[in-house]
Amino acid sequence: MANRIVVDPVTRIEGHLRIEAEIKDGKIVDAFSSSTMVRGLENIVKGRDPRDVWAFVQRTCGVCTTVHALTSVRAVEDALGIVIPPNAEMVRNIMEGALYMHDHAVHFYHLHALDWVDVVSCLKADPKKTSEIAQSISNWPKSSSGYFSDVQKRLTKFVESGQLGIFANGYWGHPQMKLPAEVNLLAVTHYLEALEWQKEIVKVHTILGGKNPHPNYLVGGMACTINTDSPGGLNAERLAYVGKLLEEGKNFIEQVYIPDLLAIASFYKDWGAIGKGFGNYMSYGDFPTNGYNDVSSFKFPQGVILDFDLSKVHDVDHRSNDIVEYINNSWYDYSDGNDKGKHPWEGETNINYTGPKPPYDFLNVEDKYSFVKTPRWKDKPMEVGPLARLLVAYARGNKEVQEAVNGALKHLNVPVEALFSTLGRTAARGIETKLIAGWTMEFYNQLLTNIKNGDSRMANTEKWDPKTWPAEAKGVGFTEAPRGGLAHWIKIKDGKTENYQQVVPTTWNASPRDGKGQRSAYEAALIGTPVADPKLPLEIIRTIHSFDPCLACAVHLYDEHGNHISKVQNISVCDV
């Protein structure tokens, strides 16, 4: 008989996620993913000027704060037939690239690394050996034995005081922790360094977008103006500083993040066979180099892979009924019945919570059990994210991606099948971060070239006046957010937003079952996962964190007995 356990909340993510798993003979035989928070920004933007919607829906996310704005302006531009200038395209790419560099490094070190790294073990490490390991895998200058010894002393003071600070909660000493003490010390040291570095790379958004988080965007281009001589515009000094920040970020990724990733992964190769899932992967494609409408110019190509088959890649069409959202097991209602899926242009966000009142032991998974809807592509569940992007690019024959992926596989001495796993998702995130760091420098250099050639255009305001718009229009904007395929659909009528729907990465990955009983990516990936101790379900956390979940709208607080205490509303929410 299976034993059901509950992980609620799943921590080190944005928002609130509950996982219920049934364990039999030491392995997960069934799993259920539930978001117990709700968002409703689609309803908030109805009736508003489409040119302003980006500022509202950008608040969907408190982490990847630029992608919802970018996706929104692309949707409006698609509806109105607006083509942005090349400079605006490069600035958008640079800002998105900086986001990836920041977001993926933060995920690896601050959200996911402690699933593999035993902080307390660092106290037993020999700093000299840690220094030798560090210098053997990287040219990063901060690698002396004295440097690692100082970090170890700081950690020792935390432990001796009885307060581990930011490391207070963790599965320290868990039998699944396999790193030598010296590698643990290396990883924790770089965890602290990453805290310092991450606040620098976001300055790119401040310079190009005016602020961070939630930088400024503009339907038709970007709001920053190029004036290489004036202190009031995007001048030569500011442009040079952007280049410096990007170069420093590239160095950190290549000399710290990637070596650490490969070093840690080498001790966990068995996780290349855990967390496989159902084998359907989707990428919307992103980072255009010749206009958003020319998908062939995207650095990340579009495509769908089915059933692990890399020999064939299917095309994605956001305008067809290939993509629909079901609510069979979600706390929503459709006005014409809940059994049929709706394309997002016809989508509705009518919340109807019918779940249990806290405290409760288990969700009623035979009925509705999540605030996440259930999107499907041609009625098939999809996994989106870094792994999906790399697999589609690999299968499409992208030489740069193939070389990067093959190089990592060779370094770890694992077959390509190891990508279909928890380890594969984590490795894919690092591999693409290195690629994107290089691409972002390309975008930066192209921007400088355009400016030197006399092109200072940053916005196309030809169709800015609503009087020039058709009475009705509809558009779709799509992006590859760090966590996966993101798309916004808009309907415009009489100059106002008539309908607006978002299908975001975690909607694809975290959705409840559909009417056919098909599991989502989270649920499917957990099947077969070994769990050594159900009271310490580290293995569940590892696989779920490999997707980098992002869910939020409100935070409910309970005491240790499960009684409701209070409710904190938060407008800065994330990818449900």
N, C-alpha and C positions, 0 to 999 in steps of 0.2 A: 504494500500500500504506500502511495506517495505521501510525503510530508510537505505541506505548503508553508513556505516562509515568506515574510514581507520585509522589503527594504524600503522604508519610507520615513524621511525623505532620502533620496539619493543626493548626497552632498557633493560639493566641489563642482556644481553646475550652476547655470543661471535659471532660477525658477524652481518649481516643485514637481518632482517626478517620483512615482511610486511603482515599484516592481514587485509582483507576486510570482513566486516560482515554486513549482512542485518538484521535489527531489525524491528519487528512488534509487536505491543501491549506489548512493554517492554521486549521482549525476542528475542534471535537470532534465525532466521529461516534458514539462510544459511551462509556459511563462506568459505573463500578462503585463502590459505596459499601460500605465494610467497617468495622465496629467490631471491633477486635482485642482488646477487653477484655470481660470477662463480669461480670454482677452476678447475685445469687441471693437477694435479700432475701425474695422470695416463700416460699422454703423456710425461712428463718430464723424467720418469724412463725407457722408452722404449730404448732398446739397451744397457742398463747398466748392470754391473755385478750384478746378483741377491743377492750376499752377501752384496752389498752396498745399496740396495734399501731401507732398513729400515731407513737409515739416512735421506733419502729424504722424504719418506711418513710420517715419524714421524712429519714433519713440517706441515702436514695436520691440526694438532691441536695445538693451543696455550694454551689450558687449560689442557685436559687430555693427557699430553705430552708423556706418556709411552706406551699407549695401541696400537697406530699405529705401533710403532717399534716392540712391542711384536707380534702383529698379522702378521706383515710382515715376521719376522724370522720364525714364525710357518708355514707360507705358503711355504717358501723355504725349510724348513726342511721336510714338508710333501711331496713336489715334489721330493726331493732327498733321502727320506727314512732315515733321520737322527734322532736318538734318543738321547736326551740330558741327562746328568748325573742328579741324584736326587738333588744334591746341587744346580745346576742351576735352576731346577724347583722350589725349595724352595725360592731361591733368587728372581726369577721372581714373585712368589706369594706374597712375602713380599713387593716388590716394587709396585705391583698392589694394594695390600691391603692398603698400605700407601697412594696411590693415591686416593682410595675411601674415606678414612678417611678425607683427605684434601678436596677433591672435593665436597663431600656431605655437609660437614660442611660449606664450603664457599658458596655453593648454598643456604643452608637454611638461613644463617644469612645475607649474603651480596647481594644475587641476588633475593631472594624470600620473606624474612621476612618482608620487607617494604611494601609488598602487604597486610599485615595483621596488621602491627604494626604502630601506629600513633606516629611519633617522637615528634611532637609539644605537644602532650598530656602529655608527660613525665614531662613537666614543672609544671603540676598541681598535680603530684603524691606526696604522703606522703612517704618519704624514709624509715620510720620506718615500715610502712605496707608492702612495697616492701621487706624489710629484712625478715619480718615474713613469707611472701609467699615463698621467696627463701629457707629459712631454713625448711619450711614444705615439700618441694618437693625434696630437695637434701642436701647432706653433703658437697657440694662445699664450701671451706673455705672462699672465698671472698663473704661474704653475710651480712656484718654488715650494720646498718643504716647509719653510717658515710661514708662507701664506696659508697653506692648508692647516698648519699647526694652530695658527691664530683662530681660524674658523672653528676648529675642534674645541679650543678653549672656550669660545663663546657658547657653543652647544653644551659643554660641560657645566657652565654656570647656570644655564636654563634648567638642566636636569637636577643639579644640586639644590636649586631653589624650589624645586617641586613644580616649576612652571615651564612647560615647553613652548609657551607662546604660540606662534603660528603653527607649530608642530604638535600641538596638545593632543589631537585625536588622530589615531592611525592604528593600523594592524601591525604594530611593531612586534617582532618575534614570531609572526605567523609562519607556519611551515612552508608556505608558498614563496616566502622571501628568500631569494637565492643569491643575491649579490654579495661578493666579498666586502668586508668592512671598508677597504680602501676605495672601492668603486662607489659605495654608498657615500663616503665623505666627498668624493669628487662631485657626485650629482647634487648633494646638498649645498656644496659651495657654489655651484653654478646656479642653483635655485635662487640663492641670495643675490648673485650677480645679475640674474635675469630680472629681478625686481627693480634693480637700478636702471638697467638698459631699457626696459619697456616704457619708461616714462619719457625717454628721449625720442624714440621713433614716432610717437604720436604727435610730435611737434610738426611733422610733415602736414598733418591735417590742420593744425593751427595756422600754418603759413598759407596753405592753398585753399583751405575752407573756412578760415576765420576763427575756428575754435575746435576744441575736442573735449568731451564727446559731442556728437551731433553736429558735424561741420555743415556748412552751407552748400546747397546745390541750387541749380537754376534750370527750369525748363528751357531748352534751347542752347545750353552750354554750361558755363561755370561763372560764378559771381566775381571771381578774382580778375583784375585787369592787369595787363602787362604794360609796364612802364619802366624800362631798364634804368632810367636816370632819376626817377622821382621816388622819394621815401614813402609816398602814399600808395604806391602800387606794387606789383610783383616785380621788384627791381633786381639788378644784378647781384646785390649782396644777399637778398632773400633766396634767389634761385641757387646761388652757390651753397648756401646753408642747407637747402633741401638736398643737394647732391652729397654733401658731407654726411648728413644723417642717414641717407640711403646706403652710402658706402660703409659706414660704421655698422649698420644693421646687417648688411651682407657679410661683413667680416665676423660678426657675432654668430650668425647662423652657420657659416662654413667652418668656423674654428671652435665653436662651443657646442651649439645645438646638435649638429650632425654627428660629430665624434661621440658625444654623450649617448645619442640615440643608438648608434651602432654598438657602442660598448655595452650598454645595458641590454640591448636585444640579443646579443651573443650568449647571454646567460639564460634566456627565456625562449629558446628556439622551439620548445614543445608547444608554445602558444601559437605557433604557425599552423597548428592543426585544431585549434579551438576557436569557436565563435564564427563558424563558416557562414551560416545563414542560407538563403535560398538561391543566391547566384544571379539575381537580376540587378543590374546597375544602370543608373541614368545620369548623364551629364547634360546640362543645358548649353554648355559652352560659354566662354567669356574671354575677356581681354582682347577686344577688337583692335586690329592694326590698320584697317582700311574701311572704317565705317561700321556701325552697329548692324546694318542690314546685310553686310557681307560676312556670313557666318564662316565662310571658308578661310577668312583672315584671322579667325580667333586663335589665340595661343592655346587655349583649351578647346578642343573640338566638341561638337554636339554628338549625342548618340546614346543608344540603349543596347546593353548586352543582356542576353537572356540565358539562364541556366548554365552559367560559367563558360559559355561558348565564345571564345575570343576570335573565332574565325569569321564571325558575322556581326556587323554593327547596324542597328536599325536607326532610322531618322526620327527626330522629335518634331512634332507640329503642335504648337501651343494653341493654335486657332481651331483645331479639329476637336472632335469629341473623344480623342484618344485619352485625354486627361479629364477625369471626373472625380468628384468628392462624394463619398457615401457617409451616412450618419447612422447606420444600423446599430452601432455600439457606442455612439457618441451622444453627449447630453445636449442635443439640438433637435429642432423640428424643421421640416420643410413644409411649406404651405400646401403642397399638392401630394403629400405622403412621404414617408421616410424610407421606402424600399428602393427607390431608384436614385442613381447618382446624378449629380448636376455638374455641368461644365461651369467653371468659375464665372464666366460672363453672366450666367443665370443663377449664380450661387446666392445663398441666403445665410445669414448669421442670426438665427433665432434660438436663443439659449433656453434650454428647458432641463434643469437639473432634477433628476429622478433617483439619484443615488442615495445611499444610506447616510444617516446623520451620525456624526462622530459622538462618542468613540465607537468604532466597529472593528471587528477582527479581519474580515475579508470583503472584497468587493463582490458584487453579484455579476460575475463575468459572463453569465448566460444572457445578460441584458446589456444595457448601456453602462459603460464603466470608465469613460474618459472624456475630457473636454477637447481632446484632439480629434479632428475629423479624420476620415480614412480616404486619402487620395489613391487613385489607381491609374496606371497607364495601360490602356487596352485591357482593363480588368486584371492587371497583374500588379502585385506589390513591387516596389522599387527600393533599393538602397541608394542614397545619394551621399556625397561627401568626397573627401580627398581620394579614397580608394576608387570610387566610381570614376572620378575624373581621370586618374592615371590609367585605369584599365581601358576606358574608352579611347584615350589618346594612344595608348600602347597598341590597341587593336586596330586603330585607324592608321597605324604605321608612322606615327610621329617619331622621328629618329632621335630627337633630343630627349624625349620622355623615355623611349626604349633604352637609350644608353644609360640614363640615370637609374632606371629601375633595374636593369641587368647588372649594373655596377654594385648596387646595394645587395642584390641576391647573391652575387659572387662573393662579396665581402663576408656575408653571413653564411655562405655555403648552404643555401637552402633552395629548393626548386621554386618555380614560378607559382605553383599551387599554394605555397605558403602565404601568398598575398591574400588569399581568400580566408581571412582569419582576424582575430583580435590583434595579433602582432602585425599583420599586414596593414590594417587600418592605421595603426600608430606609425609604422614605417612610412606609409604613403604620405601622411601629413608632413613628415620631415622632408621627404624627397621633393614634394612639390614646393615646400617653402624655399628650398635651395634654388629650384628652377625660377620661382617667382622673384626672388631677390635679384637674380640676373636679368630677368625680363624688365623689372622695374627700372633698372639702370638704363636699359634700352629705351624705354619710354621717356625717361628723363633726358637722355641725349637727343632723342628725336624732337622733343619740345625745344631744346636749346637750338637745334638746327633750324627749326621752323622760325624761331624768333630772329636768328642771325640772317635768315633769308628775307626778313622784312614782314613776316606774317605775325601780326599781333592780335588777330581776331580770337575772341574767347566766347562769343555768344551770337546766336542767330535769332534776332527778334522779329523776323519777317512776319511770323504768324502769332505774335504776342497779343494782338488785339482780338478779343472774343468775337467782335463783329465779323471777322474774317473766317470764323469757324463754321463748319456745317451745323445744321440744327441737331443732328445726332452723329455720334462717332464712337468708336470703341477701339481699344488698343491693348497690347500686352507688352510688358517689360519683363525681361528675365536677366538673371545674374547668377553667377556661381559664387554664392556666399562661402565663407570659410567652411561652414558645416554642410554645404551642398546646394543643390539646385533651388533657386528662389525665383518666384514669378508673381507679378501683380497684374490683375486684369481690371480695366476700368471701362465704364460706359459713361459717356458724356451726353447730356441733353440740355439744350438751351443754355449752354455755357456753364452748366453746373454738373457736379458728379452725381450721376443717377445711381450707379452701383459700383462697388469696389470690393474685390476679393483678393486675399493673399494665400498662396499655398507655399509654405516655407519649409526649409530642410527638415526640421524635426517633425513636421506634420507627416512627411513621407516616412521617416524612420521610426517614429514613436507611436504611430497610429494604432488603434485597436483593430481587432479582426473585422473583415468585411462580411457581407452576407453569405459568402461561400466558405467562411471559416478560415480564410488565408491570413496567416500571421504577418505582422509588420517586421521590419528589419531588426528592431530590438528583440522582439519576442522570438523570432526565428534564430537569431544568432546565439541566444542563450541555450537552445536545445543541445543536449549532449555535454554541456559544460560541467566538468567535475567540481564538486564542492566538498572540501576536506572537512569543514566544520560548519554546519548550518547556522550556528550562533555567531560565526565570524565569516560572513559570506564575501570575502575579498574577491573571489573569482567572478562573482556577479558584477561587482563594481568595476573590475578590470575591463570586461567586455562592454558594459554600458558606457564607461568613460571613453572607450576607444572611438565612439561615435561623436564625442564632445556634445552631450545633450544641452539644449538651451530652451527652457520653458519658464515663463513667468507671467504674472498679472497681479497676484496678491499673495501675501504670505500669511498663513494661518499658524498661530502658535498654540501649542498644547503643553500641558504639564506632563510629568512622568507617568501619570495614570491615563493619559489620552484625553483629558478633559479640555475643552476649548477655553482658551484664555482671552485672546484678542485677535483682531484682524487688522493688518497694516496694508493699506492700498499703496500701489507704486505705479506711476504712469510710465516709468522707464522699464519696459518689459522686453521679453526676448522670444526667440523662435519657437513658438508652440506648433 
